[in-house]
Amino acid sequence: MRKRITALITVSVIVCMALALLTCLFIPKYMRGIVEGALTAEYYDDKAPHEVIFIGDCELYENVSTVELYRKYGISSYIRGNSQQLVWQSYYLLEDALRYETPKVVVFNVLALEYNEPKSETYNRMTLDGMRWSPSKINAIKASMLPDENMVEYVFPFLRFHSRWQELKATDFKYMFRRDPVSINGYYLRADVRPMETFPDPKSLTDPEFGSNAMNYLQKMTDLCKSKGIDLILVKAPITYPYWYPEWDAQVTSFASENGLTYINYIDKMDEIGLDMTHDTYDGGQHLNVYGAEKFADYFGSYLSENYDLTDYRTVPEVAAIWAEKEDLYNRILEQQLAELEQYGELMNFGKNAIE
């Protein structure tokens, strides 16, 4: 009996190790093309303290330069965001972050409130696969799974991605055990310029009320921050498309008032920020490029530094040394993109459709 148990344990360990290795090979690496899927995991490698944590979708991770916040105000921040990051995913990513640190301020972008139910397995994977295992990850998966998804494929992603064997490329082997950073503290830098276009007229709302699921998680986020003594700020990024309806704005304003929160709609402050949407966007006005993200960070950083007791980490040598490395990476990425734009007229590693 003892030999059988030992043999069973040995076989189980071998199978688990094989699955782990195969998972490392077969899962998308997000090093080229759609790189946002690498954002979630990068948080765990960061060594700096973060007194401000942003959580939300692309209206944060593409629109706020974390390096500019540090350069101008000494604010050490991190953006825990991903493509179409849903409210409950933001909640569990915040809960996960609080396992490691307690920031003074959390900033949540409210556009995600328009989604009341899970939308896409692809976006679920991009946000959730990079989380470390914890009750927060398990609950995030349960809250996000579509009817045809199942937990075992999140536990063993190889079972979901095994069919990629025909698509494996050199990048899958190169990044099997390590990844290059695609962000600077969660900020996704783009240096290309494509002026804002004319957007279609907004569709009429059949039901202007946010869904109960989304609002319940916003309340949970509010309660969690209050229980930890964290100031929660609700923001609408200075982006006009997708359309932000007055009815939605009124609901967030009412929620903030009822819960003693600050809510700032930065669409109303685009001129004050100094945004020039013929130059400060890289995709026709849906997201800011690095020039717009630095302007927004400068404007919002001024508000943060004036209204909250935040440390100027430029005066803390050990933290300043970490941020010096981040600034160097930021500058190198910017220089590389500018060189590619000059040589090719486009960025070679960005904006492609393929997930690698």
C-alpha positions in Angstrom: 0.0 0.0 0.0 2.8 2.4 0.9 4.5 1.8 -2.4 1.3 2.4 -4.3 0.8 5.7 -2.5 4.4 6.7 -3.1 4.0 5.8 -6.8 0.8 7.7 -7.1 2.3 10.8 -5.5 5.3 10.5 -7.8 3.2 10.3 -10.9 1.0 13.2 -9.7 4.1 15.4 -9.2 5.5 14.4 -12.6 2.1 15.2 -14.3 1.8 18.6 -12.5 5.4 19.5 -13.5 4.7 18.5 -17.1 1.6 20.6 -17.2 3.4 23.5 -15.7 6.2 23.4 -18.3 3.7 22.9 -21.1 1.7 25.9 -19.8 4.8 28.1 -19.8 5.3 27.2 -23.4 1.8 27.3 -24.8 0.2 30.3 -23.0 0.3 33.6 -25.0 3.4 35.7 -24.0 2.0 39.1 -25.0 5.4 40.4 -25.9 4.4 41.6 -29.4 1.2 42.7 -31.0 -1.4 42.9 -28.2 0.9 43.3 -25.3 -1.6 44.3 -22.7 -2.0 40.8 -21.5 1.4 41.0 -19.8 0.4 44.0 -17.6 -1.2 42.2 -14.7 1.8 40.0 -13.8 4.3 42.9 -14.0 2.9 44.4 -10.7 4.5 41.6 -8.6 8.0 42.4 -9.8 8.0 46.0 -8.8 10.1 46.9 -5.8 9.0 50.5 -5.1 6.3 51.4 -2.6 3.1 52.8 -4.1 1.1 55.5 -2.3 -1.3 55.8 -5.3 -2.8 52.8 -7.1 -4.9 53.3 -10.2 -7.3 50.5 -11.1 -9.3 50.3 -14.2 -9.3 49.9 -17.9 -7.3 51.4 -20.8 -8.5 54.9 -19.9 -6.0 54.7 -17.1 -3.1 52.5 -18.3 -2.8 54.4 -21.6 -3.6 57.9 -20.3 -1.6 58.4 -17.1 2.2 58.6 -17.2 3.4 57.2 -13.9 6.9 58.5 -14.7 5.6 62.0 -15.1 3.8 61.8 -11.8 7.1 60.9 -10.2 9.3 63.4 -12.1 7.0 66.4 -11.3 5.7 65.5 -7.8 7.7 62.6 -6.5 4.5 60.5 -6.5 5.2 56.7 -6.5 2.2 55.1 -8.2 1.2 51.9 -10.1 -1.6 51.3 -12.6 -3.3 47.9 -12.2 -5.3 48.0 -15.4 -6.0 46.0 -18.5 -8.1 46.0 -21.6 -11.8 46.2 -20.9 -11.1 45.5 -17.2 -14.5 45.0 -15.6 -15.5 46.5 -12.2 -15.3 43.2 -10.3 -11.9 42.5 -11.8 -10.7 45.9 -10.6 -12.1 45.1 -7.2 -10.3 41.8 -6.9 -7.0 43.3 -8.3 -7.3 45.9 -5.6 -8.0 43.3 -3.0 -4.9 41.4 -4.3 -2.7 44.5 -4.2 -3.7 45.0 -0.5 -2.0 41.7 0.3 1.3 43.4 -0.4 0.8 47.1 0.5 -1.7 49.7 1.6 -1.7 52.8 -0.6 -2.9 56.2 0.6 -5.0 56.8 -2.5 -6.8 54.5 -4.9 -8.1 56.0 -8.2 -10.8 54.1 -10.1 -11.9 55.1 -13.7 -15.7 54.8 -13.9 -16.2 53.9 -17.6 -16.2 50.2 -16.8 -19.5 50.7 -14.9 -21.3 50.4 -18.3 -20.6 46.6 -18.2 -22.7 44.6 -15.8 -21.8 41.1 -17.0 -18.7 39.3 -18.3 -18.0 40.1 -21.9 -15.1 38.1 -23.4 -13.0 35.1 -22.5 -10.0 36.8 -24.3 -10.2 39.9 -22.1 -10.8 37.7 -19.0 -7.6 35.8 -19.8 -5.6 39.0 -20.4 -6.6 40.4 -17.0 -6.7 37.2 -14.8 -4.1 34.8 -16.0 -1.3 37.1 -14.7 -2.7 37.2 -11.2 -0.9 35.2 -8.5 -3.0 32.5 -7.0 -5.0 33.6 -4.0 -8.6 33.8 -2.9 -8.8 37.1 -4.8 -7.9 35.4 -8.0 -10.2 32.5 -7.5 -13.1 34.9 -6.8 -12.2 37.1 -9.7 -12.3 34.0 -12.0 -15.7 32.9 -10.6 -17.1 36.4 -11.1 -15.8 36.7 -14.7 -16.3 33.3 -16.3 -18.6 33.0 -19.2 -21.0 30.0 -19.3 -18.6 28.0 -21.6 -15.5 28.6 -19.4 -14.4 26.5 -16.5 -12.1 26.8 -13.5 -9.9 23.9 -14.3 -8.7 25.6 -17.5 -7.6 28.6 -15.4 -5.8 26.3 -12.9 -4.1 24.5 -15.8 -4.0 27.0 -18.7 -2.4 24.4 -21.0 -5.8 22.7 -21.2 -7.1 25.9 -22.8 -4.1 26.8 -25.0 -2.9 23.4 -26.1 -4.2 24.0 -29.6 -1.6 26.8 -30.1 1.0 24.1 -31.0 0.5 25.0 -34.6 1.0 28.7 -33.9 4.1 28.5 -31.7 6.8 31.0 -32.6 10.3 31.8 -31.5 8.9 34.3 -29.0 7.1 31.4 -27.2 10.4 29.7 -26.5 12.3 33.0 -25.8 9.8 34.1 -23.2 8.9 30.7 -21.8 10.3 31.6 -18.3 10.9 35.3 -18.4 9.2 38.4 -20.0 10.4 41.8 -21.0 8.5 44.7 -19.4 5.9 46.2 -21.6 4.9 49.0 -19.2 6.4 51.4 -16.7 4.5 50.8 -13.5 1.5 49.8 -15.5 1.7 52.7 -18.0 1.6 51.6 -21.6 3.6 54.2 -23.6 2.8 55.1 -27.2 4.7 57.8 -29.0 2.8 57.8 -32.4 0.4 60.5 -33.3 -3.0 60.2 -35.1 -5.3 63.2 -34.7 -8.8 62.8 -33.3 -11.4 61.8 -35.8 -15.1 62.5 -36.1 -16.9 59.9 -33.9 -20.4 58.6 -34.6 -23.3 60.1 -32.8 -24.0 58.4 -29.5 -26.7 55.7 -29.5 -29.8 56.3 -27.4 -29.7 54.5 -24.1 -32.4 51.9 -23.7 -31.8 51.7 -20.0 -29.7 54.5 -18.5 -29.2 52.8 -15.1 -26.0 51.0 -14.4 -26.4 47.3 -13.6 -26.7 46.1 -10.0 -23.7 43.8 -10.3 -21.4 46.7 -11.4 -22.7 49.0 -8.8 -22.4 46.4 -6.0 -18.8 45.9 -6.8 -18.2 49.7 -6.8 -19.8 49.7 -3.3 -17.5 46.8 -2.3 -14.5 48.8 -3.5 -15.7 51.8 -1.6 -16.2 49.8 1.6 -12.8 48.0 1.2 -11.0 51.3 0.9 -12.8 52.8 3.9 -12.0 49.8 6.0 -8.3 50.3 5.2 -8.3 54.0 5.6 -7.6 54.6 1.9 -9.0 57.6 0.1 -10.9 56.5 -3.1 -11.1 58.9 -6.0 -13.5 58.2 -8.9 -12.5 59.7 -12.2 -13.6 59.8 -15.8 -10.6 60.1 -18.0 -10.4 63.0 -20.5 -11.6 60.9 -23.4 -14.8 61.6 -25.3 -15.2 58.3 -27.1 -16.6 55.8 -26.1 -19.3 58.2 -25.2 -19.9 59.1 -21.5 -23.6 59.8 -21.1 -24.9 62.6 -18.8 -27.2 60.0 -17.2 -24.1 57.9 -16.3 -22.3 61.0 -15.0 -25.3 61.8 -12.8 -25.3 58.4 -11.2 -21.6 58.5 -10.4 -22.0 62.0 -9.0 -24.9 60.8 -6.8 -22.9 57.7 -5.6 -19.9 59.8 -4.8 -22.0 62.2 -2.8 -23.8 59.4 -0.9 -20.5 57.7 0.0 -18.4 60.8 0.8 -16.1 60.2 -2.3 -14.4 62.6 -4.7 -15.5 62.3 -8.3 -13.9 64.2 -11.1 -15.0 64.2 -14.7 -11.9 65.2 -16.7 -13.8 65.5 -19.9 -14.9 68.8 -18.6 -11.3 69.8 -18.0 -9.6 68.9 -21.3 -8.8 72.6 -22.1 -7.5 73.2 -18.6 -5.3 70.1 -18.9 -4.0 71.6 -22.2 -4.8 68.6 -24.3 -4.5 69.1 -28.1 -6.3 66.2 -29.6 -4.8 66.8 -33.0 -1.4 65.8 -31.4 -2.0 64.2 -28.0 -3.6 60.9 -29.2 -2.2 57.9 -31.1 -5.4 56.3 -32.3 -7.8 59.0 -33.4 -8.9 60.2 -30.0 -9.7 57.0 -28.1 -6.5 57.0 -26.0 -3.8 59.5 -25.2 -0.2 59.1 -26.5 2.8 59.9 -24.3 2.5 63.6 -24.9 -1.2 63.7 -23.7 -0.5 61.2 -20.9 2.2 63.4 -19.5 -0.1 66.5 -19.6 -2.8 64.6 -17.8 -0.4 63.2 -15.2 1.0 66.7 -14.6 -2.6 68.1 -14.1 -3.8 65.2 -11.9 -0.5 65.0 -10.0 -0.9 68.7 -9.0 -4.4 67.8 -7.6 -3.0 64.8 -5.7 -0.1 66.6 -4.2 -2.2 69.5 -3.1 -5.0 67.5 -1.5 -3.4 64.4 -0.1 -0.4 63.8 2.3 1.8 62.0 -0.2 5.5 61.4 0.2 7.9 63.1 -2.3 9.9 60.0 -3.0 12.5 62.1 -4.9 13.9 62.8 -1.5 14.1 59.2 -0.4 17.4 57.8 -1.8 16.5 54.1 -2.0 13.2 54.8 -3.7 14.7 57.5 -6.0 17.2 54.9 -7.1 14.5 52.6 -8.2 12.6 55.3 -10.0 15.8 56.4 -11.8 15.8 52.9 -13.4 12.2 53.4 -14.4 12.9 56.8 -15.9 15.8 55.2 -17.9 13.5 52.5 -19.2 10.8 55.1 -20.0 13.3 57.1 -22.0 14.7 54.1 -23.8 11.2 52.9 -24.9 10.3 56.4 -26.0 13.6 56.7 -28.0 13.1 53.3 -29.6 9.5 54.2 -30.7 10.6 57.5 -32.1 13.4 55.8 -34.1 10.9 53.3 -35.4 8.4 56.0 -36.4 11.2 57.9 -38.2 12.4 54.8 -40.0 9.2 52.9 -40.8 6.4 55.4 -40.2 4.8 53.0 -37.7 5.7 51.1 -34.5 6.9 47.6 -35.4 6.0 45.9 -32.1 2.7 47.7 -31.3 -0.7 48.0 -32.8 -0.6 44.5 -34.5 -3.6 42.2 -34.2 -1.7 39.0 -33.4 -1.3 37.8 -29.8 2.2 36.5 -29.2 
